[in-house]
Amino acid sequence: MPNREFYEVDVPIHDTANPALRGLHVFTGEADSPTTALRRAHEVYDAALAAQQAGLEVPGRQPDSWGAAGLRPGWEMEWTAAKAGPWKSPYSWTTRSDFAL
């Protein structure tokens, strides 16, 4: 069985009615490589979009933790600019913080 860890896929998005409005859609889940992570993110997005367009409920998280939530009608994903890498928890003690407690 391949070594699986959590990955994050960051996909730039823009509003089709106003391309100056930009954002980032973040997917997370288990994968054995950045390539697999990007493929899984795209797959769950495609499934969620198809369900949404058909008036069906968006599928929930898959057994490998991938899922697509918070789809925004009128926003386009820029898959060619997507970046995949190991997920880093913003709450980890190894994450730098610019504030003191």
C-alpha atoms as an extended CHARMM CRD file, in Angstrom:
* protein
*
       101  EXT
         1         1  MET       CA              0.0000000000        0.0000000000        0.0000000000  PROA      1               0.0000000000
         2         2  PRO       CA              1.4610000000        3.4090000000       -0.9350000000  PROA      2               0.0000000000
         3         3  ASN       CA              2.4150000000        5.9260000000        1.7330000000  PROA      3               0.0000000000
         4         4  ARG       CA             -0.5680000000        8.2480000000        2.1220000000  PROA      4               0.0000000000
         5         5  GLU       CA             -0.5400000000       11.6430000000        3.7670000000  PROA      5               0.0000000000
         6         6  PHE       CA             -2.7280000000       14.7290000000        3.7520000000  PROA      6               0.0000000000
         7         7  TYR       CA             -2.3490000000       17.1140000000        0.8410000000  PROA      7               0.0000000000
         8         8  GLU       CA             -3.7070000000       20.5570000000        0.0740000000  PROA      8               0.0000000000
         9         9  VAL       CA             -4.6640000000       21.7090000000       -3.4120000000  PROA      9               0.0000000000
        10        10  ASP       CA             -5.0060000000       25.4770000000       -3.8440000000  PROA      10              0.0000000000
        11        11  VAL       CA             -6.9650000000       26.4710000000       -6.9450000000  PROA      11              0.0000000000
        12        12  PRO       CA             -7.2310000000       30.1600000000       -7.9310000000  PROA      12              0.0000000000
        13        13  ILE       CA            -10.7840000000       31.2070000000       -8.7990000000  PROA      13              0.0000000000
        14        14  HSD       CA            -12.3690000000       34.2780000000      -10.3660000000  PROA      14              0.0000000000
        15        15  ASP       CA            -15.8660000000       35.6760000000      -10.7570000000  PROA      15              0.0000000000
        16        16  THR       CA            -16.9490000000       35.2730000000      -14.3810000000  PROA      16              0.0000000000
        17        17  ALA       CA            -19.1050000000       38.4260000000      -14.1940000000  PROA      17              0.0000000000
        18        18  ASN       CA            -16.2830000000       40.4870000000      -12.6770000000  PROA      18              0.0000000000
        19        19  PRO       CA            -12.8460000000       38.8930000000      -13.3020000000  PROA      19              0.0000000000
        20        20  ALA       CA            -11.2170000000       41.4360000000      -10.9800000000  PROA      20              0.0000000000
        21        21  LEU       CA            -12.8290000000       39.5180000000       -8.0960000000  PROA      21              0.0000000000
        22        22  ARG       CA            -10.4320000000       36.6890000000       -7.3250000000  PROA      22              0.0000000000
        23        23  GLY       CA            -10.0490000000       34.0860000000       -4.6350000000  PROA      23              0.0000000000
        24        24  LEU       CA             -8.7220000000       30.6670000000       -3.7810000000  PROA      24              0.0000000000
        25        25  HSD       CA            -10.5710000000       27.3800000000       -3.3650000000  PROA      25              0.0000000000
        26        26  VAL       CA             -8.7420000000       24.9400000000       -1.0870000000  PROA      26              0.0000000000
        27        27  PHE       CA             -9.1930000000       21.1760000000       -1.1870000000  PROA      27              0.0000000000
        28        28  THR       CA             -7.6270000000       18.7420000000        1.3000000000  PROA      28              0.0000000000
        29        29  GLY       CA             -7.4670000000       14.9750000000        1.5020000000  PROA      29              0.0000000000
        30        30  GLU       CA             -5.3040000000       11.8780000000        1.5170000000  PROA      30              0.0000000000
        31        31  ALA       CA             -2.9900000000       11.1340000000       -1.3870000000  PROA      31              0.0000000000
        32        32  ASP       CA              0.3400000000        9.5160000000       -2.1300000000  PROA      32              0.0000000000
        33        33  SER       CA              1.6740000000       12.3890000000       -4.2710000000  PROA      33              0.0000000000
        34        34  PRO       CA              0.9030000000       15.9410000000       -5.3960000000  PROA      34              0.0000000000
        35        35  THR       CA             -0.2210000000       14.5380000000       -8.7620000000  PROA      35              0.0000000000
        36        36  THR       CA             -2.7440000000       12.2370000000       -7.0970000000  PROA      36              0.0000000000
        37        37  ALA       CA             -3.9290000000       15.0740000000       -4.8610000000  PROA      37              0.0000000000
        38        38  LEU       CA             -4.5440000000       17.3440000000       -7.8520000000  PROA      38              0.0000000000
        39        39  ARG       CA             -6.3990000000       14.5710000000       -9.6840000000  PROA      39              0.0000000000
        40        40  ARG       CA             -8.6210000000       13.8070000000       -6.6540000000  PROA      40              0.0000000000
        41        41  ALA       CA             -9.4080000000       17.4900000000       -6.0660000000  PROA      41              0.0000000000
        42        42  HSD       CA            -10.4460000000       17.8650000000       -9.6960000000  PROA      42              0.0000000000
        43        43  GLU       CA            -12.5450000000       14.6810000000       -9.5400000000  PROA      43              0.0000000000
        44        44  VAL       CA            -14.4950000000       15.7130000000       -6.4410000000  PROA      44              0.0000000000
        45        45  TYR       CA            -14.9900000000       19.2150000000       -7.8510000000  PROA      45              0.0000000000
        46        46  ASP       CA            -16.3360000000       17.8060000000      -11.1350000000  PROA      46              0.0000000000
        47        47  ALA       CA            -18.7150000000       15.4810000000       -9.2450000000  PROA      47              0.0000000000
        48        48  ALA       CA            -19.9290000000       18.3010000000       -6.9860000000  PROA      48              0.0000000000
        49        49  LEU       CA            -20.4430000000       20.6710000000       -9.9190000000  PROA      49              0.0000000000
        50        50  ALA       CA            -22.3750000000       18.0270000000      -11.8830000000  PROA      50              0.0000000000
        51        51  ALA       CA            -24.6160000000       17.3530000000       -8.8730000000  PROA      51              0.0000000000
        52        52  GLN       CA            -25.1790000000       21.0720000000       -8.2800000000  PROA      52              0.0000000000
        53        53  GLN       CA            -26.0630000000       21.6800000000      -11.9340000000  PROA      53              0.0000000000
        54        54  ALA       CA            -28.4900000000       18.7380000000      -11.8600000000  PROA      54              0.0000000000
        55        55  GLY       CA            -30.1880000000       20.1500000000       -8.7640000000  PROA      55              0.0000000000
        56        56  LEU       CA            -28.9130000000       17.3090000000       -6.5870000000  PROA      56              0.0000000000
        57        57  GLU       CA            -27.2010000000       17.4090000000       -3.2350000000  PROA      57              0.0000000000
        58        58  VAL       CA            -23.4400000000       17.9080000000       -3.4700000000  PROA      58              0.0000000000
        59        59  PRO       CA            -21.6540000000       14.6800000000       -2.4610000000  PROA      59              0.0000000000
        60        60  GLY       CA            -19.9980000000       14.7650000000        0.9360000000  PROA      60              0.0000000000
        61        61  ARG       CA            -16.4720000000       13.8110000000        1.8460000000  PROA      61              0.0000000000
        62        62  GLN       CA            -15.1970000000       10.6280000000        0.2570000000  PROA      62              0.0000000000
        63        63  PRO       CA            -13.4920000000        7.8360000000        2.2830000000  PROA      63              0.0000000000
        64        64  ASP       CA            -10.0910000000        9.3550000000        1.3960000000  PROA      64              0.0000000000
        65        65  SER       CA            -11.2550000000       12.6730000000        2.9080000000  PROA      65              0.0000000000
        66        66  TRP       CA            -11.5940000000       14.5210000000       -0.4240000000  PROA      66              0.0000000000
        67        67  GLY       CA            -14.7480000000       16.5200000000       -0.9790000000  PROA      67              0.0000000000
        68        68  ALA       CA            -15.9410000000       19.7770000000       -2.4840000000  PROA      68              0.0000000000
        69        69  ALA       CA            -18.0260000000       22.1810000000       -0.4380000000  PROA      69              0.0000000000
        70        70  GLY       CA            -18.8080000000       25.8430000000       -0.7880000000  PROA      70              0.0000000000
        71        71  LEU       CA            -19.0890000000       25.8900000000       -4.5770000000  PROA      71              0.0000000000
        72        72  ARG       CA            -19.8540000000       29.3870000000       -5.7920000000  PROA      72              0.0000000000
        73        73  PRO       CA            -22.0900000000       29.7600000000       -8.8360000000  PROA      73              0.0000000000
        74        74  GLY       CA            -20.5000000000       32.1430000000      -11.3270000000  PROA      74              0.0000000000
        75        75  TRP       CA            -16.9470000000       31.4840000000      -10.1330000000  PROA      75              0.0000000000
        76        76  GLU       CA            -14.5210000000       29.6660000000      -12.4030000000  PROA      76              0.0000000000
        77        77  MET       CA            -11.7070000000       27.4300000000      -11.2300000000  PROA      77              0.0000000000
        78        78  GLU       CA             -8.2920000000       28.0360000000      -12.7660000000  PROA      78              0.0000000000
        79        79  TRP       CA             -7.0630000000       24.4340000000      -12.7170000000  PROA      79              0.0000000000
        80        80  THR       CA             -3.9730000000       25.1750000000      -14.8270000000  PROA      80              0.0000000000
        81        81  ALA       CA             -2.7030000000       27.3900000000      -11.9830000000  PROA      81              0.0000000000
        82        82  ALA       CA             -3.5290000000       24.9010000000       -9.1800000000  PROA      82              0.0000000000
        83        83  LYS       CA             -0.7760000000       24.0010000000       -6.7220000000  PROA      83              0.0000000000
        84        84  ALA       CA             -0.6220000000       20.7980000000       -4.6800000000  PROA      84              0.0000000000
        85        85  GLY       CA              1.6060000000       19.9820000000       -1.7360000000  PROA      85              0.0000000000
        86        86  PRO       CA              1.6160000000       18.4670000000        1.7320000000  PROA      86              0.0000000000
        87        87  TRP       CA             -1.0170000000       20.0220000000        3.9800000000  PROA      87              0.0000000000
        88        88  LYS       CA              0.2830000000       22.1760000000        6.8060000000  PROA      88              0.0000000000
        89        89  SER       CA             -2.0990000000       22.7590000000        9.6850000000  PROA      89              0.0000000000
        90        90  PRO       CA             -2.4180000000       26.4500000000       10.5600000000  PROA      90              0.0000000000
        91        91  TYR       CA             -2.8970000000       25.3160000000       14.1680000000  PROA      91              0.0000000000
        92        92  SER       CA              0.2930000000       23.2620000000       14.3890000000  PROA      92              0.0000000000
        93        93  TRP       CA              2.9380000000       24.2580000000       16.9240000000  PROA      93              0.0000000000
        94        94  THR       CA              5.3980000000       24.2690000000       13.9970000000  PROA      94              0.0000000000
        95        95  THR       CA              3.4480000000       27.0160000000       12.2370000000  PROA      95              0.0000000000
        96        96  ARG       CA              4.9090000000       30.4730000000       12.8680000000  PROA      96              0.0000000000
        97        97  SER       CA              2.6330000000       32.9340000000       14.5960000000  PROA      97              0.0000000000
        98        98  ASP       CA              3.0380000000       36.6960000000       14.4910000000  PROA      98              0.0000000000
        99        99  PHE       CA              1.1520000000       37.2530000000       17.7090000000  PROA      99              0.0000000000
       100       100  ALA       CA              1.9730000000       36.5120000000       21.3220000000  PROA      100             0.0000000000
       101       101  LEU       CA             -0.4210000000       34.8070000000       23.6970000000  PROA      101             0.0000000000
